[in-house]
Amino acid sequence: MSTTSQKHRDFVGEPMGDKPVTSLSGIGETLGKKLEEQGFDKAFVVLGQFLLLKKDTEMFTEWLKDASGANSRQAGSCAQCLKEWCDAFL
């Protein structure tokens, strides 16, 4: 099993609130800007997309790669981060 980043642990460890999209694991400034341009400016908006896809990490990963140009590692990191957050808080 791969280890998680500090960013991932910080995100999963507390309620989401009004965090920016760049607080998600795997989403840096460049990908964040691309997502913001499409209306995904907050982490909870990206969570909404994850939930619309019924928490299917594979479908979400493909969506994120298409929507932002994320690579497989970045998209997978974000999907895992949201999945773990849902497991902890929903």
C-alpha positions in Angstrom: 0.0 0.0 0.0 1.3 3.4 -0.9 1.9 6.0 1.8 -0.2 9.2 1.9 1.1 12.7 1.8 0.7 15.2 4.6 -1.7 17.1 2.4 -3.8 13.9 2.1 -3.7 13.3 5.9 -4.6 16.9 6.7 -7.6 16.8 4.4 -9.0 13.5 5.6 -8.4 14.4 9.2 -10.9 17.2 9.5 -14.3 18.4 8.2 -14.1 19.9 4.7 -15.7 23.2 5.4 -15.0 25.8 2.7 -11.5 24.6 1.7 -10.3 25.5 -1.8 -10.0 22.8 -4.5 -6.2 22.9 -4.1 -6.5 21.5 -0.6 -7.3 18.1 -2.2 -4.5 15.6 -2.5 -3.2 15.5 -6.0 -4.5 18.9 -6.9 -1.9 21.7 -7.2 -2.1 25.2 -8.5 -2.2 24.3 -12.2 -4.9 21.6 -11.9 -6.7 23.8 -9.4 -6.9 26.7 -11.9 -8.3 24.4 -14.6 -10.9 23.1 -12.2 -11.8 26.6 -11.0 -12.3 27.7 -14.6 -15.0 25.0 -14.9 -16.7 26.0 -11.7 -15.0 23.5 -9.4 -13.5 26.2 -7.1 -14.0 24.5 -3.7 -13.3 21.0 -2.4 -16.9 20.4 -1.6 -17.9 21.0 -5.3 -15.4 18.3 -6.4 -16.9 16.1 -3.6 -20.3 16.7 -5.2 -19.0 15.3 -8.5 -17.5 12.3 -6.6 -20.9 11.6 -5.0 -22.7 12.1 -8.3 -20.5 9.3 -9.7 -21.6 7.2 -6.7 -18.2 7.2 -5.1 -16.8 5.2 -8.0 -13.1 6.0 -7.8 -12.4 4.7 -11.3 -15.1 6.8 -12.9 -14.1 9.8 -10.8 -10.4 9.4 -11.8 -11.4 9.3 -15.5 -13.6 12.4 -15.1 -10.8 14.3 -13.3 -8.3 13.4 -15.9 -10.7 14.7 -18.6 -11.8 17.8 -16.7 -8.4 19.0 -15.5 -5.7 17.2 -17.5 -4.6 15.4 -14.3 -2.4 12.4 -14.8 -3.3 9.0 -13.3 -1.3 9.4 -10.1 -2.8 12.9 -9.4 -6.4 11.7 -10.2 -6.0 8.6 -8.1 -4.6 10.5 -5.2 -7.6 12.9 -5.3 -10.1 10.0 -5.6 -8.5 8.1 -2.6 -8.5 11.3 -0.6 -12.3 11.9 -1.2 -13.1 8.2 -0.6 -11.3 8.3 2.8 -13.0 11.6 3.7 -16.4 10.1 2.9 -15.6 7.0 4.9 -14.7 9.2 7.9 -17.4 11.9 7.7 -20.5 10.5 5.8 
